[in-house]
Amino acid sequence: MELLALFENTLRTHSLVEPGQRVLVAFSGGADSTALLHLFTRLRESWSLEVTAAHLNHALRGEQSDTDEAHCRQVCAEWRVPFFSRKVEVAQEAKRRRLSIEVAAREVRYAFLQEVADAIEADAIALGHTRDDQVETVLLNLTRGAGTAGLAGMPMRRGRIIRPLLQMSRQQIAAYCALHGLRFVEDVSNTDPRYSRNRVRHHVLPELRRVNPRVDEAIERLASVLRDEERWWQNYIRDLEPQFTLRRTEGEWRLSLEWLAGQPEAVQRRVIRYTVQSLHPEGRELQFEQVERLREAIRTGHRAGITLHGGQLHAAVTQRALRVWLKREVPAVAYEMMVRLPGETAIPPAGITLFAEYSALPDARLWRQDNWEVWCDASRIGKQLLVRNWRRGDRMQPLGLSGHRKLSDIFGDRKVPVHLRQRIPVVCDEEGIVWVVGLCLAHRVRCTPDTKQTVHLWAQPRGGW
């Protein structure tokens, strides 16, 4: 079957695209995405499709990355395809977010595609993954200890993301490009052994093919079986929702601990994964250790929590419920206000209320219960306190340390998500930082056995962070 006929049959059989819809094609300029874009342009008239392309320049290969972007722009001009592009310094983004290059590139790319798709109201986002990519993905997930969802590989469709080439081999795509004289770029990073996928592609798979020349087919068959089982589990868990749901809103789900504790381990794991995936469908699969941490808390009745997807999603075991909720990223609002001493100061941008009072020196064990409640020596602190955002260049000497440190380094050590840092309240006096709420107290305002009077500071969250 000629590739166009196979492509058209895939679109129909799997209901990936309907006539008259808008399709956004992720266009890297490589052979796979070039063939994908070309196939859609050939169906553009007969299917009444609006086809648009989007290219993310990862800026990982210097001038070559810019050359690839220019190539994609030219191809789209020749094929009369609207073209969107953006340049992102992925290496810097990976360092800033403490991610691998591969993971950062994937997350930035998907966010860009979703943004463009929203802007043009696209019905589908088409990716150029092939059968070879599927086999490599399953093997990579196996090495990471993924569950059946990971071993099921990439779905043909998830939301509006579609993969119409998933049943076609890389060899078929190369033949199609040659047949139609399609120009495409060769990404030299596809041979770079630093990337896990390349090691699987160029070293692991060739060895497995020596063991079984039809190993690709076997892996693809395994993934297909597990996808069917995943669909069954999804439907089964969906039917159980009324039994385990205490409360559900658009951004929060509370599950009954009593119900969960009475279920088999397999059901517990499935329900935890299901709720997380439902609230954040574009996110990566939960790690085994994260699921087990929550399960252990359910079993023992202890409290535990995890943070996922760069602080966008949280899950916590409380007294009666497993709570899973989204924290929508809100642009930081610059603020600076005087602290009432004594009194209380509401800090809406930070989502807390700050309390301050003068008090006698408490028992030494209470001088700093935790970083949400602190006592300072009143003689070492200024007469006026203000609370504000973190500012770049802020430095302080944390309690018990010998030298000053940048606040940005302290945030990094404590793994504070970047999007939260400018919301965290910083209490200052005339000399500098006194207290970073929830993180650390300044060494210079510490209490000692000679302290006569203290300034007692504490904060209560108002639901913000």
PyMOL commands that set and color helices and strands:
alter all, ss='L'
color gray80, all
select helices_A, chain A and resi 3-13+31-43+63-78+90-97+101-120+131-143+148-151+170-179+188-191+196-211+215-244+257-261+265-279+288-300+309-311+348-350+364-366+378-380+407-413+418-423+443-445
alter helices_A, ss='H'
color red, helices_A
select strands_A, chain A and resi 22-26+50-57+83-87+124-126+157-158+161-162+245-248+252-256+304-308+313-317+321-326+336-338+343-347+352-360+368-370+373-377+386-388+395-396+405-406+426-429+432-436+440-441+453-461
alter strands_A, ss='S'
color yellow, strands_A
deselect
rebuild
show_as cartoon
